[in-house]
Amino acid sequence: MNQEILTDRQPPQSEEQGQHPQPHGAVAQEHTPHDQQLQQGGGPDPTSSGHLRRKITLIPLVFLIYFEVAGGPYGSEKAVRAAGPLFTLLGFLIFPFAWGVPESLVTAELATAFPGNGGFVRWADHAFGPLAGSLLGTWKYLSIVINIAAYPALVADYLGGVAPAVAQPGRTRTGTVIGMTLFLSFVNYVGLSIVGWGTVALGVVSLAPFVLMTAMAVPKVRPRRWAAQVSGRKDWRLFFNTLFWNLNYWDSASTMAGEVERPERTFPRALALAVVLIAASYLLPLMAATGATDAPPDAWVNGYLADAAGIIGGPWLKYWTGAGAVISSIGMFEAQMSSGSFQLLGCSPSRLG
């Protein structure tokens, strides 16, 4: 952009030089594609004009990644039911590093090379052409819309324990779901900086009961319980699907690269911290719950972590853990909506979305 402005403001100098060729950088910027201009730093980019706004820093980015990938150990119970405690602990120890680290490294490298909004859609467009970028953007956005639509309904289900009418089909439930969707969408509209620090607060509150449960379970843990076997054959398909579902979408934050302060430094650090945080948020509560309770693997259904918290710490910890599921759903809604909206913003100049 600076080179273009200088060129426009200095026509007399060009006329005086006569036969002298135009600087190579200016010619390249006139004829290179849009994405190459972004990479070279030339040309205005409406998607990365975040210098006029507050950009997100390291800690908010870590928790945005945390909620886009995991949101807490909720939903990991089926892995224990499918393969037993020992394989579950090994899975959540190995899989974040065997799968999460390579994907994080790719995301960090490409988010640094293409520091504008749009993320993986821009990558596909640059590597395979506009058709691939458009298809990826469309499918991913539809996936996000379908996914986040479930979170207000899940929150209503959780609130049904306190207000039964909210969990039953009818006007009360419909109004609750619509009102929650509109309110959370408005919070997202206010700005990514607010959403980022909001996810930090949501993450701390939702993780706190698991930290307490893990600490309280230490004197009660018996390692022999980790070797408990499932009745019948192990369901490896359910086991690996559960691992993959709980530890996927590391590249989602790349769509917001244009809103990150100094992405070449912030993205690699945030992804590294997020890998450790997510692995610990699964592994430690599962070690505590499987090692400090005598429940067989067949008892591990969705929501059993709250029951285990009640066994270890009492009813107050059980209710806090259940409330953490509501908070986690809100955090995942906000993080994924941010990813989808900045994906559209980043793709709109190139008509990829």
Helices and strands as residue ranges (DSSP letters): H 2-9, H 11-17, H 24-31, H 34-40, G 46-48, G 50-52, H 58-69, H 77-83, H 85-95, I 96-100, H 101-113, H 120-128, H 130-159, H 164-167, H 171-190, H 192-217, G 218-220, G 223-227, H 236-246, G 252-259, H 263-292, G 297-299, H 304-313, H 315-347, G 348-350
